[in-house]
């Protein structure tokens, strides 16, 4: 139970978090007799999965043209959203390097980006003002591009299909099928179940697909990736930690002429994070707030902080008179180098992109690492299949390639920057500056971390709710509508809640979730599962997220 301390209540989320449902996620079962045979399965149709499928298809094509004996490979990409891109959300300022490697015959003008980064600025915000800061070296974006990740993913999907890749949107994967220590395929989630979990109208049973290699490209906090690592006891030097980003897309009348990043207000000094505002076009602006999920105030609400932030003069001048056209939220792995799994491959399986934690927090970048990891995975898989060995030993070259790549070299240089901010914003900022100057040599070693759910939270009683005006600021209900959420109202709950949730923890869940999934009625927790937009915030800090029927969740179009 929560312990009363001072003026508020203190509660540690980890004490009430359910275990991963391993018996559902890892199934030691033979595939169904009608299983669909594939050679390589990519679980997730984001940048990492699609890059891997494209590169692998090209390698197979080139092998055939050169008289190789491999023949054709059946490559499948399974994506849980109804259409590619509908669950893709990011900043996004993109480093184009891996895209150029993946598409060497295309010019930058042919790649699916909005515009090159021109001017940029970094500000330290106060509630009523802002101080412009020198742009830290890690945050300089000359040569990068502003992009809509939804558009990037749809474009990559078209390129994959042109190469003969089987792209299956609307097929979330429910389980890994295993034989002894080997992954041999996947089982999709059924569709058309009623609230009690029984077949209803439009019922579609689960489907099994087999493959010589399964690529886990699930994105942040992928349940299959976590379950596989737990099953195989694949650890890391540090636990993964996360941030929650809430983002909006606005049609505006006052154009934005630069990429903007901010630090400071509206965050308290003991919370890590910052905001961004990017020009997506002359009349389109993306803005968002990203906050590390190790904050201590149990009533801190990232969605509400974003609404308050928009009232600041730096943002308001662009948004006033405009229109909110889309809203979304997503979690981001922030643990960096020491939180990357010690190996990213196994018997018949590899892990890529955000699922493996390839994100560099100081530079605010992860998309190009996702694409590069997909490329390296494809090359390792191709080699393994050519050699007739897709065992753990046969796929080891993927982990070795990642270790030798710029991905791990970049993450190593910034390995302690995010952990440094555990000491607060100002002390963390000073340490991060020294780390930048020394190329990561200071302070050396590794800063110990606990997982986010182990951080005690305190309800201090000082929270004053924001009353949305419906013009610049919006409620969570309005926001979920703007996400295009397509979940059926009578779908079974996909959220696994712990037993005996105390009222203090229920209050915490209410504020953590940006989509209004959790409410309190008296001291009781109420779960509105259809509101969920798959951001995974409470999977990190409380109730577990599990796969649900295809097409559920948001339907982002331009994010």
N, C-alpha and C positions, 0 to 999 in steps of 0.2 A: 504493500500500500504506500501511497505517497506520504511523505513526512512533512509536517508543517515546520517551516523554517522562516523566522523573521516575519515579514509582512505577507509572504506568499507561500506557495506549496512547491516542493521540489520533487521531481520525478525523473527517473532514468528510463528512456524509451526501450532500451535493450532488455530490460527486465520483463517486459510484457510482449516482446515480439515473437510471433510463432516461428517455428522452424520451417525451413524449406520443405515443401511436400515432395520429398525425394521419390516416394513410391509412384507418384504420378509423372515426374519429369524424367526419370530413368527407368526404363522398362526392359527387364531381361526376358523378352518374349520374341518368339519367331514372328516375322512379318506375316500379315494376312496373305492367304493364297492368291488374292487378287491385287497384291501390292504392285505399284507402278515401278518398274526397274529403271533406275538412272545410273549414270556413272559417277557424277559429282553433283551434290546438292548444296546450294547456298541458302542458308536460313536467314533471310533478311534481304530486302531489296533496296537498301540504301547505297551510299557511295562505295563502301567497302565491298559489299556483296556483288554489286553490278560491275565494279572494276575488275574483281577477280573473275567473274564469268566472261567478261569481254576479253581479257588477256588470255584466259584458258582457251576460249574458242579460236582466237587468233593463232595461238601456238599449235592447236590441232590442225587448223587450216593450212598453216605453213608447213607442217610436217607432211601433210598429204601432197602438197605441191612439190615437195622435195623428194617424193617417192618413199616416204616412211611407211612403216607397216602397222602403225597404230590404228588406222581407220577412223571412223567417226566416234565421237563421244556424245552421249546424251547428258546435257548440262541443264539443271533446273534451278530456278530462283523462286523461292517461296516467300511471299510478302503478305503480312497480315492485313494491311489496308486494302480497301476495295479497288483503289487505283494507285499506281506508283506515285510516290511523292506526298500522298495524303497524310502520312505520319512523319514526314521529314520536317524538322525545324532546326534552324541554326541562325547565327548572327546575320549574315555571314559575309566575312571578308576572307577570300580564298587565295591561298598560295597556288599559282597555276602549274608549278613544276611537275607534279605527278600526272596532271591532265595532259601536259605536253608529251610526257613519256608514253602515256596510254594512247594518245592520238597524234603521232608524230607527223602525219600528213596534213593536219589542220593548223591554220593560223589562229592566233588569239581571238581574232574577230569571229572565227567559226565556233569557238567554244561557248558553252551556255552560260556566259556571265553577263551581268547587266552593264557595268562600266568599270574602267580602271579607277583605282583610288587616286584622287588628286590631292587636294588639301586635307590636312588632318589636324586635330587638336585634342589635347588632354586637359581636363579641368579638375580641380579640387572644389567640390561643391560645399557651400554653406546653405542654410535654409533659404536665405534671401539673395545670395550672391554666388559668385564663382571666381576662382583664381586660376588663370591659365598656367599650366606647368610645362616645362620642357618634356617633349615626348621621350619616354624611356626607350632605349635601344630595342628592347624586346617587343615593343608595341608599334614600331615604325612599319608602315605598310606600303612603302613605295614599291611598285612592281606587282602589287596584288590587285585583286578585283572584288568589287561588291557583287554579290550574287543572291538569287533566290534558290535555296537548297531544294525546294519543291521542283522548280524548273530544271535544275541540274539533274535531279534523279529521273524525272520523266524523259529528259533528253538521253541520258545514259541507257535507260530502258529500251528506247527505240534503237540505239546502236547495238545493244545486246541482241535484240530480236532480229535485226538485219544479219547478224552472224549465226543465226540458227539456235540461239539460246531459248529454252522454254521458260518463259516468265509467267508465273502463276500468282497474280494478285488475289487477295481475298482468301489466302490459305495460311492462317497462323499455325505454327507447329506447337503441338501440345507436349510431345515426349520425344526423347531419344530412344531408339531401339538398339539394344546392345546384346552382344554374345560374348560371354566371358568378359574380357577387358576391352573389347572392340566395339566401336560404334558402327552399326550396319545399316542404319536408316532412321527414318523419323515417322511419327504419327501426327497427323493434323488434328486440330480441334474440331469437334462436331459443330454443326450449326442447326438452328431451329429448335433449341431446347426451351421449354417454358421455365418459369421462375423456380419451379421445384426440381429442375434438371431432367424432366421427362420429355420425350419427343413430342413436339407440337406441330402445327402446320408449317410446311416448308422445311421439315427436318432433313438434314443431310448428315449421314454418319461420318465418323472419322475415316481417314484414308491413310494407308501406309505407303511410303515410298522408300526404296532401298537405294544405296549408293556405295561405291567403293570408298568415297571420301565425303564427309559432311563438313561444310564450312560454317562455323557459327559467326554470323554477321548480324547479330540481333540488335546491336546498338547498346546504349547504356543499360546496365543492370539486367542483362538478358538472363531469364531464369534457367534456360538450358545450359548456358555457359557457367553460371554459378553452381548448378547441380553437377555438371560434369567435373568441375574443379573440386568440389567437395567429395564426390565419389572417388576420384583418382588422387585426392590429397595433393593437389597442385597449389602450392602456397606462393606467397610473395613476401618480400622483406618487410613490407608495411601493409596494413589494410587499406583498401580503396576508400577514399572519401569523395564526397560529391557536392555539387552546387545545384541549385534550382534556378533556372532562367525562365522569366515570364516575358513574353514578347508581344508587341502589337504592330500592326501595319496600318498606316494612315494615308489617306488621300489628302493632300495639303494644298493651300493656296500660296504659301510662302516657301519657295524652294530652299533646300538645304545645300550648301556648296562645299561641304567637307564631311569627312568621317570624324565623329566625336566619340570620345570615351571619357568617363568620369569616375572619380573616386570620392569617398566621403559621404555626406548627406545624400539620401535619407537613412543611411545605415548607422546603427550605433557603432562606437569605436571598437567593440569586441566582436563585430561580425565582419567577415571577409567578403568582398564583392565589389561591384561597380556597375555602371550602366553604359549603354551605347546608343547612338543614333546615327543611322546610315542613310545616305541618299540612294534610293532605289530607282529614281527617275525624277524628272523635273517636278512632278506632282505626287510623288510617292516617297514616303519616309518609313523606315523600320526603326523601332526603338525598343529597348528592353532593359531589364534589371536582372543581374545574376548575383545570387547570394549563397555563400557556402553553408551547407546544412549542419555545421557544427556550432551555430550560434547558440547562445544561452537563454535568451528571452523566449519563454514558451509561447508568448502571444505575438511574436514577430510574424508578420504575414507578408510574404513577398508580393503577392498580387496587390494588396492594399498599399504597400510602399511604392509600387510602380504608379498607382493612381495618384498618390501624393506628389511623386516626383514630376509628373506631367504639369503640375501647377507652378513649378519653378520657371522663372523667366527664360532660362536657356532653352527649355523645351516648349513652353507655352507660346512663344512668339511664332513657332512653326505650326503648332497644332490648332491654335484658335481659328475657328471658322472652317476647319477641316472635318473629316469624317473617319471614324474607326471602321476599317473594312475587314480586319482579321485579327484574331487573338489566339495565342497558344502558349504552351509551357512544356518544358523538357528538363530532365536532369542531365548533368555533365560530370564525367569522372575527373577528379582533380588531384588524385594521389600522385601522379607523375611516375618518374622512373622507378622508385622503390615499390610502387604498388602494382607494377606490371607483373603478370604471372611468371614464375621462374621458367616455365616452358609454355609455349603457345600451340603445342601440337600434342597429339596422342595417337593411339591406334585407330586409324580411320577418321581422324578429326583434326581440324585446325581452328584457331580463333583469330579474328581480324577486327580492326577498327575500334570503336568505342567499347565493344564487348571485351577487348583485351586492355582497355585503358589508355589507348594512344592519344592523349590530349596534353598539350603544353599550355598550362594556365597563364604564365607570364606573357606569352604572345597571343593568347586567346585563339589558338588554332588547333584544329583536330581533323578537318575534312581532308586536307592533303595527306595526313598520315593514314587516314582510312583508305584512301585510294591507293597509296603506296603499299600498304599492307596487303590489300587485295591483289595487287600486281605480283608481289613476292610470293603470296600464297599460291597463286595460279602457276607460277614457274616451278615451285616445289612440288605441287600436285602433278603437273605434267611430267616432271622427271620421275616421280615415284611410279606413276602409271606406266610410263615407258619401261621402267625397270621391273615392273611386275611386283612391286613391294610398297603397299600403302599402309604398312604397319607403323608403329611408333618410330622404329629405326628408319624406315623409308621416308618418313615425313619430317625427320629431324632437321633437314636442311632449311625448312621454313623458319624455325626458331633461330637458327644460326644466321640466316639472311637478315632477319629483323635485328639481331644483335649487331650486325655489321653495317646496318643502314643508318641513314641520317636520322631516322626516327629515334632510335635509342641514344644516338650521340646528342641530339637536341635535348631530349629529356634528361640526360645526364648532366648537362650544363646547368639546368634549372632545377635540379633534383630536390633542393631544400627550400625553394622560394615559397611555395604554398604553405608548407609546414611552419615556416618562420612567422606567419601571421597568426599562429596560435597564441602569440604573446600580445596580440592587439594590433590595431592598424598602424600606429606610429612607430612602435618598435619593430614591427614586421617590415614596414617600409624602409627603415634604415638598414636592416639586415639584407633585404632584397637588393638594395642599392650596392652594398658591398659584394654580394654574390654576383651581380652583373659585372662589376669592375674586375673581379678576380676570375671570371669565367666559371664560377661555381666552386672554386677552390675553398672559399670561406663559406661556412665554418668547417667544411670537411665532414667526413663520417655521414651519419644519418640521424635526422631528428625523429625521435619516436612519436608515433601517432596512435590514437585509438580510433576505432570506427565511429562514425557519426552518431549512431544510436547509443553509444556508451557515454555520450556527453550529458551530464545532468542538466535539466531545464528547470527554470524557476518562473512561476507566475507571480509577477510583482504587483499586480493590481493597478498599474498605471496606464493601461491601454485605453485610448479614446477612439472608438470606431469612426471611420470616415463615412460620411453620408454622400454617396455618389450623386453628381448632378445630371448624369445622362448625356452630357455634352463633351466634357473633357475626361470625366471620371465615371467608372462603370462598376456595377456589382459583379460578383462572380457568376450569377445566373446570366446576366447580359453577356459576360465574357464567353461562357461556354456556348451560348448561341452563336457568337461570332467565330467560334472554332469550327463550326459546321458539323458538330457532333451528330453522328448518325446511329447511335446505339438504340436498340429497341428498349422500350420501357419495361418489358416483361422478360428481359434476359436474365438468366441465373447470375447471381453475384460471382464475380471472378476474384474477389478480394477476401483473403483469409485473415480474419481478425482474431487476436488472442482472447483468451478467456479472462473475465473479470477485469475489464478495462476500468481503472479508477476515473472519477470525474475530472481530476487534474490532467490526466493523460488524454481523455476525450477532448478537453478544451484545447490541448496542444494539437491534436489531429485536425480540429476545426480550422486552426490558423495555418498549419503546414500546407494543407491541400489548397491549391489555387483554384480548383474547379467546384468547390462546394459539395464534394462527395460526402463529407462528414459533418454532421450537425449534432448538437446536444439538445435533448429534451429532458429537462430537469438535470439529473446526474447521469442519464443514460446516453450512450453513443448510438446515433442513427446513421446508417450507411446508405447513401443514395448511389449505388454502383453504376447506374446508367450515365451519371454525370461524368464519369472518369474519362480523361483524355490521354491516359497512358503516359503521364509524365514520370511515374515511378517514385515520386517524392516519399510517399508513405511506405513504399516497399523498402526504402532505405531506413526509415525511422519507425515503422509500425506495421500495419497490416500488409501482408504479402500480396503482390500482384501476380496473377497467373493468366495464361493465354485464354482468350474468349473467342467467340465466333468471328469469322472474317468480316471485315468491313466495319466493325465496331470502332468507336472512338472518333477522333477528329477527322476532318476532311479539308486539310490545308490546301490551298490552291496557289498562293503566291508567296508563302513564307520562306 
